């Protein structure tokens, strides 16, 4: 468009053109943010799952203790019987947090949670 504005009507048309351009740019930015959110959703799910490692099963402390103790005994005494001290220390801790988290939230539809539902 001609950049020379000579009348009030030209000014109004330029304002409308710029407003339409601004609206289109806002829509593009909104769509970009939605695209970024959808692309980051798997990473967000992983971070929330990893964040559950630090939490104890607050819904049922007895269940948390039972799962924790049984996992600890199973891992240290049977599965990692010949493993080094580092494996015997770290891996049961991680698996204990995972199993406690899974037992505290049995509404997940995974294979292990179906087994936990049947046991409980």
Phi and psi in degrees as a GROMACS rama.xvg file:
@    title "Ramachandran Plot"
@    xaxis  label "Phi"
@    yaxis  label "Psi"
@TYPE xy
-67.9472  127.946  UNK-2
-78.8249  -10.4636  UNK-3
-83.5577  119.292  UNK-4
-101  118.958  UNK-5
-112.54  -19.0977  UNK-6
-138.79  173.818  UNK-7
-65.3422  -35.9081  UNK-8
-64.4142  -39.4327  UNK-9
-62.455  -39.7122  UNK-10
-64.7241  -42.7161  UNK-11
-65.397  -42.7774  UNK-12
-62.7984  -41.286  UNK-13
-65.0621  -39.5733  UNK-14
-63.2489  -43.3431  UNK-15
-64.5509  -39.5703  UNK-16
-64.1392  -44.3071  UNK-17
-67.7336  -35.7697  UNK-18
-65.8629  -40.9491  UNK-19
-64.1061  -40.5755  UNK-20
-64.1455  -41.3455  UNK-21
-62.8153  -43.8349  UNK-22
-62.5763  -39.8577  UNK-23
-65.8308  -40.5773  UNK-24
-66.2736  -39.5666  UNK-25
-62.2793  -41.1999  UNK-26
-65.1049  -40.3191  UNK-27
-63.295  -41.3388  UNK-28
-66.0463  -41.7617  UNK-29
-61.9113  -42.1801  UNK-30
-66.3538  -37.5145  UNK-31
-62.9869  -42.1948  UNK-32
-64.8828  -39.3294  UNK-33
-63.6683  -39.3657  UNK-34
-65.1736  -42.943  UNK-35
-63.4726  -42.8627  UNK-36
-60.5044  -43.5834  UNK-37
-68.9292  -33.061  UNK-38
-72.8374  -30.2799  UNK-39
-89.6465  -2.36584  UNK-40
-58.6645  -44.6752  UNK-41
-61.5418  -39.7495  UNK-42
-66.3223  -36.6494  UNK-43
-65.4094  -40.3032  UNK-44
-63.9169  -40.6426  UNK-45
-65.0225  -42.3413  UNK-46
-65.4468  -38.2673  UNK-47
-69.1835  -34.5126  UNK-48
-68.0716  -43.1256  UNK-49
-66.6804  -34.581  UNK-50
-64.0748  -24.8696  UNK-51
-73.1693  -12.8203  UNK-52
-64.4667  -33.3061  UNK-53
-81.2346  -11.9685  UNK-54
-94.5554  144.904  UNK-55
-92.3183  164.39  UNK-56
-75.2311  96.8657  UNK-57
-82.2588  -15.946  UNK-58
-71.4073  -38.6559  UNK-59
-146.108  96.5997  UNK-60
-62.4242  -31.8008  UNK-61
-66.1853  -41.288  UNK-62
-62.759  -42.8256  UNK-63
-61.3082  -43.4814  UNK-64
-65.1989  -42.0783  UNK-65
-64.7661  -45.022  UNK-66
-65.9328  -41.9964  UNK-67
-62.2392  -47.353  UNK-68
-66.7879  -44.1741  UNK-69
-66.2341  -38.5023  UNK-70
-64.9294  -43.8575  UNK-71
-60.6583  -47.7913  UNK-72
-64.8006  -45.5938  UNK-73
-60.9581  -44.6572  UNK-74
-69.889  -50.2553  UNK-75
-72.7631  -40.513  UNK-76
-86.0006  -34.2072  UNK-77
-109.882  -54.0642  UNK-78
-76.3477  -41.0011  UNK-79
-109.244  40.3863  UNK-80
-62.7076  -38.3258  UNK-81
-104.384  8.08382  UNK-82
-78.6389  165.153  UNK-83
-73.046  172.069  UNK-84
-66.7148  -31.1516  UNK-85
-66.9196  -44.0552  UNK-86
-65.8001  -41.8826  UNK-87
-65.5959  -23.2252  UNK-88
-91.3347  -46.6289  UNK-89
-81.4888  -50.0409  UNK-90
-62.6726  -42.5434  UNK-91
-61.9836  -34.9537  UNK-92
-61.8708  -47.0973  UNK-93
-65.114  -47.1412  UNK-94
-65.903  -33.306  UNK-95
-64.2297  -42.2991  UNK-96
-65.367  -40.3394  UNK-97
-65.7446  -47.7741  UNK-98
-68.2762  -35.9669  UNK-99
-64.6045  -41.4147  UNK-100
-64.5546  -40.9188  UNK-101
-69.9406  -36.2952  UNK-102
-72.3269  -29.6782  UNK-103
-74.7369  -24.2731  UNK-104
-123.16  76.0898  UNK-105
-76.1804  0.777824  UNK-106
-78.2156  -5.49942  UNK-107
-66.3469  151.786  UNK-108
-102.217  22.5764  UNK-109
-79.4545  171.169  UNK-110
-62.7228  -46.9344  UNK-111
-65.9648  -37.1923  UNK-112
-68.6219  -29.899  UNK-113
-66.275  -38.3895  UNK-114
-66.4167  -42.2635  UNK-115
-62.4906  -40.6636  UNK-116
-60.2254  -39.9284  UNK-117
-69.3075  -35.2626  UNK-118
-71.5099  -42.8057  UNK-119
